[in-house]
């Protein structure tokens, strides 16, 4: 949640330029990295589902963003989403008996934002969830007061509002998701002959499905078999995980020197390969 001191003219200009509007790849966050001083380290991450740069204002927001990207039910992510109209958030503050962030003279207003406004698919329906992401150490009484304004704003719209802290998400899981998703656009043609890429990909998946040995050793052996640069097959493994073609245990820290059966859901991978084989047999 951010608070930026805007003149009415600047608000109108921001709206005219499309900030806080759109969806998917066309959404423009109301505020971005560098808009104001924040305690966490901001970052810009280029999205996978939504090909645009996402402005994330803290390390925790970044971790949670990767969790949202990984979740197949999430169909849109809009970060730093503005709560308009401003007079409504001011009214909510008065009704709750909470001090609204003070104006700095003149006709300036504070535009409140929600960290993530997310669209999710639940069965055949579409639902919305608003998330505020905060470190637990930052949840002072004053911050909780301001969060109550945000929560009521979304309650009025029938949108579920949730507070996310480092205690409510699995940090190992988020770190692993980031580690694999960073290889989502791994340039296969740089490593493999494009016309023959299917063979080493298939061999890697089937070697992993055997569920025996240390992952780094298995991928290193395949590097030698296919005369690839050292580490190529391990990078390919990350690519296949990112594309959900190799299921892994996201709950534990990924270390390639661990046993395959500790890192990979071997049973599920075997079932996936069996299903693919049956489908190919029926086609042929």
PEMOUR-V417789 format. One record per pair of residues at least 24 apart in sequence whose ideal C-beta (glycine too) atoms are under 10 Angstrom apart, sorted by the first residue. I is the first residue (numbers start at 1). J is the second residue. D is the distance in whole Angstrom. If there is no record, write none. Layout:
i->I j->J d->D
i->I j->J d->D
//
This chain:
i->1 j->57 d->10
i->1 j->80 d->9
i->1 j->81 d->10
i->1 j->83 d->9
i->1 j->112 d->6
i->1 j->113 d->6
i->1 j->114 d->6
i->1 j->115 d->6
i->1 j->132 d->5
i->1 j->133 d->9
i->1 j->134 d->8
i->1 j->143 d->9
i->1 j->146 d->7
i->1 j->147 d->7
i->1 j->149 d->9
i->1 j->150 d->6
i->2 j->29 d->10
i->2 j->30 d->8
i->2 j->31 d->5
i->2 j->32 d->10
i->2 j->35 d->7
i->2 j->36 d->7
i->2 j->38 d->8
i->2 j->57 d->7
i->2 j->80 d->6
i->2 j->82 d->9
i->2 j->110 d->9
i->2 j->111 d->8
i->2 j->112 d->8
i->2 j->113 d->5
i->2 j->114 d->9
i->2 j->115 d->8
i->3 j->31 d->9
i->3 j->36 d->8
i->3 j->100 d->9
i->3 j->101 d->5
i->3 j->102 d->10
i->3 j->110 d->5
i->3 j->111 d->7
i->3 j->112 d->6
i->3 j->113 d->8
i->3 j->146 d->8
i->4 j->30 d->8
i->4 j->31 d->6
i->4 j->35 d->6
i->4 j->36 d->6
i->4 j->80 d->10
i->4 j->82 d->9
i->4 j->101 d->10
i->4 j->108 d->10
i->4 j->109 d->9
i->4 j->110 d->7
i->4 j->111 d->6
i->4 j->112 d->9
i->4 j->113 d->8
i->5 j->36 d->9
i->5 j->101 d->9
i->5 j->102 d->9
i->5 j->103 d->8
i->5 j->104 d->5
i->5 j->105 d->10
i->5 j->108 d->5
i->5 j->109 d->8
i->5 j->110 d->6
i->5 j->111 d->9
i->6 j->30 d->10
i->6 j->31 d->10
i->6 j->82 d->10
i->6 j->86 d->9
i->6 j->103 d->10
i->6 j->107 d->10
i->6 j->108 d->7
i->6 j->109 d->6
i->6 j->110 d->7
i->6 j->111 d->5
i->7 j->104 d->10
i->7 j->106 d->7
i->7 j->107 d->6
i->7 j->108 d->5
i->7 j->109 d->8
i->8 j->86 d->9
i->8 j->106 d->9
i->8 j->107 d->5
i->8 j->108 d->8
i->8 j->109 d->7
i->9 j->107 d->8
i->10 j->108 d->9
i->10 j->109 d->9
i->10 j->111 d->10
i->11 j->82 d->9
i->11 j->84 d->9
i->11 j->85 d->10
i->11 j->86 d->8
i->11 j->107 d->10
i->11 j->108 d->10
i->11 j->109 d->7
i->11 j->111 d->7
i->14 j->82 d->8
i->14 j->111 d->8
i->15 j->82 d->9
i->15 j->84 d->8
i->19 j->80 d->9
i->19 j->82 d->8
i->19 j->111 d->10
i->20 j->78 d->8
i->20 j->80 d->8
i->20 j->81 d->6
i->20 j->82 d->4
i->20 j->83 d->9
i->20 j->84 d->8
i->20 j->111 d->8
i->20 j->113 d->8
i->20 j->117 d->10
i->21 j->78 d->9
i->21 j->81 d->10
i->21 j->82 d->9
i->22 j->52 d->10
i->22 j->78 d->8
i->23 j->50 d->9
i->23 j->75 d->10
i->23 j->76 d->5
i->23 j->77 d->10
i->23 j->78 d->7
i->23 j->117 d->10
i->23 j->119 d->8
i->24 j->49 d->8
i->24 j->50 d->5
i->24 j->51 d->9
i->24 j->52 d->8
i->24 j->75 d->9
i->24 j->76 d->6
i->24 j->77 d->9
i->24 j->78 d->9
i->24 j->119 d->9
i->25 j->49 d->9
i->25 j->50 d->5
i->25 j->51 d->5
i->25 j->52 d->5
i->25 j->76 d->10
i->26 j->50 d->9
i->26 j->52 d->8
i->27 j->52 d->7
i->27 j->54 d->9
i->27 j->76 d->8
i->27 j->77 d->8
i->27 j->78 d->5
i->27 j->79 d->8
i->27 j->80 d->10
i->27 j->81 d->9
i->27 j->117 d->9
i->28 j->52 d->8
i->28 j->55 d->9
i->28 j->78 d->9
i->28 j->80 d->9
i->29 j->53 d->9
i->29 j->54 d->8
i->29 j->55 d->5
i->29 j->56 d->9
i->29 j->57 d->10
i->29 j->78 d->7
i->29 j->79 d->5
i->29 j->80 d->4
i->29 j->81 d->7
i->29 j->82 d->9
i->29 j->113 d->8
i->30 j->55 d->9
i->30 j->78 d->9
i->30 j->79 d->9
i->30 j->80 d->5
i->30 j->81 d->7
i->30 j->82 d->4
i->30 j->83 d->9
i->30 j->84 d->9
i->30 j->111 d->7
i->30 j->112 d->10
i->30 j->113 d->5
i->30 j->114 d->10
i->31 j->55 d->7
i->31 j->57 d->8
i->31 j->79 d->9
i->31 j->80 d->5
i->31 j->81 d->10
i->31 j->82 d->8
i->31 j->111 d->8
i->31 j->113 d->6
i->32 j->56 d->9
i->32 j->57 d->8
i->32 j->79 d->9
i->32 j->80 d->7
i->33 j->57 d->7
i->33 j->80 d->10
i->35 j->80 d->8
i->35 j->113 d->10
i->39 j->135 d->8
i->39 j->137 d->10
i->39 j->138 d->7
i->40 j->133 d->9
i->40 j->134 d->10
i->40 j->135 d->8
i->40 j->138 d->9
i->45 j->69 d->9
i->45 j->79 d->10
i->45 j->178 d->9
i->45 j->181 d->9
i->45 j->182 d->9
i->46 j->184 d->10
i->46 j->185 d->9
i->47 j->77 d->7
i->47 j->181 d->10
i->48 j->181 d->6
i->48 j->182 d->10
i->48 j->184 d->5
i->48 j->185 d->8
i->48 j->242 d->8
i->48 j->243 d->10
i->49 j->74 d->7
i->49 j->75 d->8
i->49 j->76 d->8
i->49 j->77 d->8
i->49 j->184 d->10
i->50 j->74 d->10
i->50 j->75 d->9
i->50 j->76 d->7
i->50 j->77 d->6
i->50 j->78 d->9
i->52 j->77 d->10
i->54 j->78 d->9
i->54 j->79 d->6
i->54 j->80 d->9
i->54 j->116 d->10
i->55 j->79 d->6
i->55 j->80 d->6
i->56 j->80 d->9
i->56 j->115 d->9
i->56 j->116 d->9
i->56 j->133 d->9
i->57 j->113 d->10
i->57 j->115 d->8
i->57 j->133 d->9
i->58 j->115 d->9
i->58 j->133 d->7
i->58 j->134 d->9
i->58 j->135 d->8
i->58 j->138 d->9
i->59 j->135 d->9
i->59 j->166 d->9
i->60 j->115 d->9
i->60 j->133 d->5
i->60 j->134 d->8
i->60 j->135 d->6
i->60 j->136 d->10
i->60 j->138 d->10
i->60 j->164 d->8
i->60 j->165 d->8
i->60 j->166 d->6
i->60 j->169 d->8
i->60 j->171 d->9
i->60 j->174 d->9
i->61 j->115 d->6
i->61 j->116 d->8
i->61 j->131 d->9
i->61 j->132 d->10
i->61 j->133 d->5
i->61 j->134 d->9
i->61 j->164 d->9
i->62 j->133 d->9
i->62 j->174 d->9
i->62 j->178 d->8
i->63 j->133 d->9
i->63 j->164 d->10
i->63 j->166 d->8
i->63 j->169 d->7
i->63 j->170 d->10
i->63 j->171 d->7
i->63 j->173 d->9
i->63 j->174 d->4
i->63 j->175 d->7
i->63 j->177 d->9
i->63 j->178 d->7
i->64 j->115 d->8
i->64 j->116 d->7
i->64 j->131 d->7
i->64 j->133 d->5
i->64 j->164 d->6
i->64 j->165 d->10
i->64 j->166 d->9
i->64 j->168 d->10
i->64 j->169 d->6
i->64 j->174 d->7
i->65 j->115 d->9
i->65 j->116 d->8
i->65 j->133 d->9
i->65 j->174 d->9
i->65 j->177 d->10
i->65 j->178 d->9
i->65 j->181 d->10
i->66 j->173 d->9
i->66 j->174 d->6
i->66 j->175 d->8
i->66 j->176 d->9
i->66 j->177 d->4
i->66 j->178 d->4
i->66 j->179 d->9
i->66 j->180 d->9
i->66 j->181 d->6
i->66 j->182 d->9
i->67 j->164 d->9
i->67 j->169 d->6
i->67 j->170 d->8
i->67 j->173 d->7
i->67 j->174 d->5
i->67 j->177 d->6
i->67 j->178 d->9
i->67 j->250 d->10
i->68 j->116 d->7
i->68 j->118 d->6
i->68 j->120 d->9
i->68 j->129 d->10
i->68 j->131 d->8
i->68 j->174 d->10
i->68 j->177 d->9
i->69 j->177 d->7
i->69 j->178 d->9
i->69 j->181 d->6
i->69 j->184 d->9
i->69 j->242 d->10
i->70 j->173 d->9
i->70 j->174 d->9
i->70 j->176 d->9
i->70 j->177 d->4
i->70 j->178 d->9
i->70 j->180 d->8
i->70 j->181 d->7
i->70 j->242 d->9
i->70 j->244 d->9
i->70 j->250 d->8
i->71 j->118 d->9
i->71 j->120 d->8
i->71 j->177 d->9
i->72 j->120 d->10
i->72 j->121 d->8
i->72 j->244 d->8
i->73 j->118 d->10
i->73 j->119 d->10
i->73 j->120 d->5
i->73 j->121 d->5
i->73 j->122 d->7
i->73 j->123 d->10
i->73 j->127 d->9
i->74 j->116 d->10
i->74 j->118 d->6
i->74 j->119 d->7
i->74 j->120 d->6
i->74 j->121 d->8
i->74 j->129 d->9
i->75 j->118 d->9
i->75 j->119 d->5
i->75 j->120 d->7
i->75 j->121 d->5
i->75 j->126 d->7
i->76 j->117 d->8
i->76 j->118 d->7
i->76 j->119 d->4
i->76 j->120 d->9
i->76 j->121 d->10
i->76 j->126 d->9
i->76 j->128 d->9
i->77 j->116 d->6
i->77 j->117 d->8
i->77 j->118 d->6
i->77 j->119 d->8
i->77 j->131 d->10
i->78 j->114 d->9
i->78 j->116 d->7
i->78 j->117 d->4
i->78 j->118 d->7
i->78 j->119 d->8
i->78 j->128 d->10
i->78 j->130 d->10
i->79 j->113 d->9
i->79 j->114 d->9
i->79 j->115 d->6
i->79 j->116 d->5
i->79 j->117 d->8
i->79 j->118 d->9
i->79 j->131 d->9
i->79 j->133 d->10
i->80 j->113 d->5
i->80 j->114 d->8
i->80 j->115 d->7
i->80 j->116 d->9
i->80 j->117 d->9
i->81 j->112 d->10
i->81 j->113 d->6
i->81 j->114 d->5
i->81 j->115 d->8
i->81 j->116 d->7
i->81 j->117 d->4
i->81 j->118 d->9
i->81 j->130 d->8
i->81 j->131 d->10
i->82 j->111 d->5
i->82 j->112 d->7
i->82 j->113 d->5
i->82 j->114 d->8
i->82 j->117 d->10
i->83 j->111 d->7
i->83 j->112 d->4
i->83 j->113 d->7
i->83 j->114 d->7
i->83 j->117 d->10
i->83 j->130 d->9
i->83 j->149 d->8
i->83 j->150 d->7
i->83 j->153 d->5
i->83 j->154 d->9
i->84 j->111 d->8
i->84 j->112 d->9
i->84 j->153 d->10
i->85 j->109 d->10
i->85 j->111 d->10
i->86 j->110 d->7
i->86 j->111 d->6
i->86 j->112 d->8
i->88 j->112 d->10
i->88 j->149 d->10
i->88 j->152 d->10
i->88 j->153 d->7
i->88 j->156 d->8
i->89 j->146 d->10
i->89 j->149 d->6
i->89 j->150 d->8
i->89 j->152 d->9
i->89 j->153 d->6
i->90 j->149 d->9
i->91 j->149 d->10
i->91 j->152 d->10
i->92 j->148 d->8
i->92 j->149 d->5
i->92 j->150 d->9
i->92 j->151 d->9
i->92 j->152 d->5
i->92 j->153 d->6
i->92 j->155 d->10
i->92 j->156 d->8
i->93 j->145 d->9
i->93 j->146 d->8
i->93 j->148 d->9
i->93 j->149 d->5
i->93 j->152 d->9
i->94 j->149 d->10
i->95 j->149 d->10
i->95 j->152 d->8
i->96 j->145 d->8
i->96 j->148 d->6
i->96 j->149 d->7
i->96 j->151 d->10
i->96 j->152 d->7
i->97 j->145 d->9
i->97 j->148 d->10
i->98 j->142 d->9
i->98 j->144 d->10
i->98 j->145 d->5
i->98 j->146 d->7
i->98 j->147 d->10
i->98 j->148 d->6
i->98 j->149 d->6
i->98 j->152 d->10
i->99 j->142 d->8
i->99 j->145 d->7
i->99 j->146 d->9
i->99 j->149 d->10
i->100 j->145 d->10
i->100 j->146 d->8
i->100 j->149 d->7
i->101 j->146 d->7
i->101 j->149 d->9
i->110 j->146 d->10
i->112 j->146 d->8
i->112 j->149 d->7
i->112 j->150 d->6
i->112 j->153 d->8
i->113 j->150 d->9
i->114 j->150 d->6
i->114 j->151 d->10
i->114 j->153 d->8
i->114 j->154 d->7
i->114 j->159 d->9
i->114 j->161 d->8
i->115 j->150 d->9
i->115 j->163 d->10
i->115 j->164 d->8
i->116 j->162 d->9
i->116 j->164 d->8
i->117 j->154 d->9
i->117 j->159 d->8
i->117 j->161 d->10
i->118 j->159 d->10
i->118 j->160 d->10
i->118 j->162 d->10
i->120 j->160 d->10
i->127 j->158 d->10
i->127 j->159 d->8
i->127 j->160 d->8
i->128 j->154 d->9
i->128 j->157 d->8
i->128 j->158 d->8
i->128 j->159 d->5
i->128 j->160 d->8
i->128 j->161 d->10
i->129 j->154 d->9
i->129 j->159 d->7
i->129 j->160 d->5
i->129 j->161 d->8
i->129 j->162 d->6
i->130 j->154 d->5
i->130 j->155 d->10
i->130 j->157 d->9
i->130 j->159 d->5
i->130 j->160 d->7
i->130 j->161 d->5
i->130 j->162 d->7
i->131 j->160 d->9
i->131 j->161 d->8
i->131 j->162 d->5
i->131 j->163 d->8
i->131 j->164 d->5
i->132 j->161 d->7
i->132 j->162 d->8
i->132 j->163 d->5
i->132 j->164 d->7
i->132 j->165 d->10
i->133 j->162 d->10
i->133 j->163 d->8
i->133 j->164 d->5
i->133 j->165 d->8
i->133 j->166 d->9
i->133 j->168 d->10
i->133 j->169 d->9
i->134 j->163 d->7
i->134 j->164 d->7
i->134 j->165 d->6
i->134 j->166 d->9
i->135 j->165 d->6
i->135 j->166 d->6
i->135 j->167 d->9
i->136 j->163 d->10
i->136 j->165 d->5
i->136 j->166 d->6
i->136 j->167 d->6
i->136 j->168 d->9
i->137 j->165 d->9
i->137 j->166 d->9
i->138 j->165 d->9
i->139 j->163 d->8
i->139 j->165 d->7
i->170 j->250 d->8
i->170 j->251 d->6
i->171 j->253 d->10
i->172 j->249 d->10
i->172 j->250 d->7
i->172 j->251 d->6
i->172 j->252 d->6
i->172 j->253 d->5
i->172 j->254 d->9
i->173 j->249 d->10
i->173 j->250 d->5
i->173 j->251 d->6
i->173 j->252 d->9
i->173 j->253 d->10
i->174 j->250 d->9
i->175 j->250 d->9
i->175 j->253 d->7
i->175 j->254 d->8
i->176 j->241 d->9
i->176 j->248 d->7
i->176 j->249 d->9
i->176 j->250 d->5
i->176 j->251 d->8
i->176 j->252 d->8
i->176 j->253 d->7
i->176 j->254 d->5
i->176 j->263 d->10
i->177 j->241 d->10
i->177 j->242 d->9
i->177 j->250 d->7
i->179 j->238 d->7
i->179 j->241 d->9
i->179 j->242 d->9
i->179 j->250 d->10
i->179 j->253 d->9
i->179 j->254 d->6
i->180 j->237 d->9
i->180 j->238 d->5
i->180 j->239 d->8
i->180 j->240 d->9
i->180 j->241 d->4
i->180 j->242 d->4
i->180 j->243 d->9
i->180 j->244 d->10
i->180 j->246 d->9
i->180 j->248 d->8
i->180 j->250 d->9
i->180 j->254 d->8
i->181 j->238 d->9
i->181 j->241 d->9
i->181 j->242 d->5
i->181 j->243 d->10
i->182 j->238 d->8
i->182 j->239 d->10
i->182 j->242 d->8
i->183 j->234 d->10
i->183 j->235 d->6
i->183 j->236 d->8
i->183 j->237 d->9
i->183 j->238 d->4
i->183 j->239 d->5
i->183 j->240 d->9
i->183 j->241 d->8
i->183 j->242 d->5
i->183 j->243 d->9
i->184 j->238 d->9
i->184 j->239 d->7
i->184 j->241 d->9
i->184 j->242 d->4
i->184 j->243 d->7
i->185 j->239 d->8
i->185 j->242 d->9
i->186 j->232 d->10
i->186 j->235 d->6
i->186 j->236 d->7
i->186 j->237 d->10
i->186 j->238 d->7
i->186 j->239 d->4
i->186 j->240 d->9
i->186 j->242 d->8
i->186 j->243 d->9
i->187 j->235 d->10
i->187 j->239 d->9
i->188 j->235 d->10
i->188 j->236 d->8
i->188 j->239 d->7
i->190 j->229 d->10
i->190 j->232 d->9
i->190 j->235 d->10
i->191 j->223 d->10
i->191 j->226 d->9
i->191 j->228 d->6
i->191 j->229 d->7
i->191 j->231 d->10
i->191 j->232 d->5
i->191 j->233 d->9
i->191 j->235 d->7
i->191 j->236 d->7
i->191 j->239 d->9
i->192 j->226 d->8
i->192 j->228 d->8
i->192 j->232 d->8
i->192 j->233 d->10
i->192 j->236 d->8
i->193 j->226 d->10
i->196 j->226 d->9
i->197 j->236 d->9
i->199 j->226 d->8
i->200 j->225 d->8
i->200 j->226 d->5
i->200 j->228 d->8
i->200 j->232 d->9
i->200 j->233 d->7
i->200 j->236 d->7
i->201 j->233 d->10
i->201 j->236 d->7
i->201 j->239 d->9
i->201 j->240 d->7
i->201 j->245 d->8
i->202 j->273 d->9
i->202 j->276 d->9
i->203 j->233 d->9
i->204 j->233 d->6
i->204 j->234 d->10
i->204 j->236 d->6
i->204 j->237 d->6
i->204 j->239 d->10
i->204 j->240 d->7
i->204 j->245 d->10
i->204 j->246 d->8
i->205 j->236 d->10
i->205 j->237 d->9
i->205 j->240 d->7
i->205 j->245 d->7
i->205 j->246 d->6
i->205 j->269 d->7
i->205 j->272 d->8
i->205 j->273 d->7
i->205 j->276 d->9
i->206 j->269 d->9
i->206 j->270 d->9
i->206 j->273 d->7
i->207 j->233 d->9
i->207 j->260 d->9
i->208 j->237 d->7
i->208 j->240 d->9
i->208 j->246 d->6
i->208 j->248 d->10
i->208 j->260 d->6
i->208 j->261 d->10
i->208 j->263 d->9
i->208 j->264 d->6
i->208 j->266 d->8
i->208 j->269 d->6
i->208 j->270 d->10
i->208 j->273 d->10
i->209 j->246 d->9
i->209 j->260 d->9
i->209 j->264 d->8
i->209 j->266 d->6
i->209 j->267 d->9
i->209 j->268 d->10
i->209 j->269 d->5
i->209 j->270 d->5
i->209 j->271 d->10
i->209 j->272 d->9
i->209 j->273 d->6
i->209 j->274 d->9
i->210 j->260 d->8
i->210 j->261 d->10
i->210 j->266 d->8
i->210 j->269 d->10
i->210 j->270 d->9
i->211 j->259 d->9
i->211 j->260 d->6
i->211 j->261 d->5
i->211 j->262 d->10
i->211 j->264 d->7
i->211 j->265 d->10
i->211 j->266 d->4
i->211 j->267 d->9
i->211 j->269 d->8
i->211 j->270 d->8
i->212 j->259 d->8
i->212 j->260 d->7
i->212 j->261 d->8
i->212 j->266 d->9
i->213 j->259 d->7
i->213 j->260 d->6
i->213 j->261 d->9
i->214 j->255 d->10
i->214 j->256 d->8
i->214 j->257 d->6
i->214 j->258 d->7
i->214 j->259 d->6
i->214 j->260 d->7
i->214 j->262 d->10
i->214 j->263 d->10
i->215 j->248 d->10
i->215 j->254 d->9
i->215 j->255 d->9
i->215 j->256 d->5
i->215 j->257 d->7
i->215 j->258 d->7
i->215 j->259 d->8
i->215 j->260 d->5
i->215 j->261 d->10
i->215 j->262 d->9
i->215 j->263 d->6
i->215 j->264 d->8
i->216 j->255 d->9
i->216 j->256 d->4
i->216 j->257 d->5
i->216 j->258 d->9
i->216 j->260 d->10
i->217 j->256 d->9
i->217 j->257 d->8
i->217 j->260 d->9
i->218 j->256 d->10
i->218 j->260 d->7
i->219 j->256 d->7
i->220 j->256 d->10
i->231 j->256 d->10
i->237 j->263 d->9
i->237 j->264 d->9
i->244 j->272 d->9
i->245 j->269 d->9
i->245 j->272 d->8
i->245 j->273 d->10
i->245 j->276 d->10
i->246 j->272 d->9
i->247 j->271 d->9
i->247 j->272 d->7
//
